[in-house]
Amino acid sequence: MDMVLAKTDMAIASRYADLVTDAELRAKIFERICAEWALTRRHLLAILEQDELLADNRQLSQSLQLRSPYMDPLNHLQVELLKRYREGDTSPRLATGIHITINGIASGLRNSG
């Protein structure tokens, strides 16, 4: 759980949430996700008696920090590509771009994402 929470980025998640066109629904669900994430993080840190995520796994923490400059642009690109797809662009190049970002993000996270 420590690793999973450390791999999450709520700022990036908010970009994906912005894809939901119904503002009221988006706010309602995303606020709940953020609250649950914060609650889970707080309780996990209490259970582990740590002040920060991955406090006992510096190697993984550093690895995640090193990957971030590569992962963030992939996420932003994926959001833009998904937005275009939802707006009706079903071109093969767009589909390929979406698939490449899915694979890139999964590879960068070193799991299915």
C-alpha positions in Angstrom: 0.0 0.0 0.0 2.9 2.3 0.8 4.2 1.9 -2.8 0.8 2.3 -4.4 0.2 5.6 -2.5 3.7 6.8 -3.3 3.1 6.3 -7.0 -0.1 8.4 -7.0 -0.1 12.0 -7.9 -3.3 13.8 -7.1 -2.4 16.8 -9.3 -2.1 14.5 -12.3 -5.3 12.7 -11.2 -7.1 16.0 -11.3 -6.1 16.4 -15.0 -7.8 13.1 -15.7 -10.8 14.2 -13.6 -11.1 17.3 -15.8 -12.1 14.9 -18.7 -15.4 14.5 -17.0 -17.6 17.2 -18.6 -20.3 17.2 -15.9 -18.7 19.7 -13.4 -20.9 18.8 -10.5 -20.3 15.0 -10.9 -16.6 15.6 -11.4 -16.3 17.6 -8.2 -18.4 15.2 -6.2 -16.5 12.1 -7.2 -13.0 13.6 -7.3 -13.4 15.3 -3.9 -14.4 11.9 -2.5 -11.4 10.2 -4.1 -9.0 12.9 -2.7 -10.5 12.6 0.8 -10.2 8.8 0.8 -6.7 9.0 -0.5 -5.7 11.4 2.2 -7.4 9.3 4.9 -5.7 6.1 3.6 -2.3 7.9 3.6 -2.8 9.2 7.1 -3.8 5.9 8.5 -1.1 4.0 6.7 1.6 6.3 8.0 0.2 5.9 11.5 0.2 2.1 11.2 3.8 2.2 9.8 4.9 4.8 12.3 6.4 6.9 9.5 6.2 10.5 8.6 6.4 10.0 4.9 5.6 7.4 2.3 8.4 4.9 1.5 10.4 6.1 4.5 11.8 2.6 4.8 12.5 2.1 1.1 14.7 5.0 0.0 15.8 3.2 -3.2 12.2 2.9 -4.4 11.5 6.5 -3.3 14.5 7.8 -5.3 13.6 5.7 -8.3 10.1 7.2 -8.4 11.5 10.7 -8.1 13.9 9.9 -11.0 11.0 8.7 -13.2 8.7 11.6 -12.5 10.1 14.0 -15.1 9.4 11.3 -17.7 6.0 10.2 -16.4 4.4 13.6 -16.0 4.6 14.5 -19.7 3.3 11.1 -20.7 0.3 11.6 -18.4 -0.4 15.1 -19.7 -0.1 13.9 -23.3 -2.5 11.0 -22.5 -5.0 13.4 -21.0 -4.9 15.5 -24.2 -5.2 12.5 -26.5 -8.1 11.2 -24.5 -9.8 14.6 -24.7 -9.4 14.6 -28.4 -10.8 11.1 -28.7 -13.8 12.0 -26.6 -14.4 15.0 -28.8 -14.8 12.7 -31.8 -11.3 12.2 -33.2 -11.1 8.5 -33.9 -8.0 8.6 -36.2 -5.7 5.6 -36.2 -2.8 8.0 -35.2 -4.7 9.1 -32.1 -5.5 5.6 -31.1 -1.8 4.6 -31.5 -0.8 7.6 -29.4 -3.2 6.6 -26.7 -1.9 3.0 -26.7 1.7 4.2 -26.6 1.0 6.5 -23.6 -0.8 3.6 -21.8 2.3 1.3 -22.4 4.7 4.1 -21.4 2.9 4.9 -18.2 2.5 1.3 -17.2 6.2 0.7 -17.9 7.2 3.8 -15.9 5.1 2.7 -13.0 6.4 -0.8 -13.4 3.0 -2.2 -13.1 -0.3 -1.9 -14.9 -0.7 1.7 -13.8 
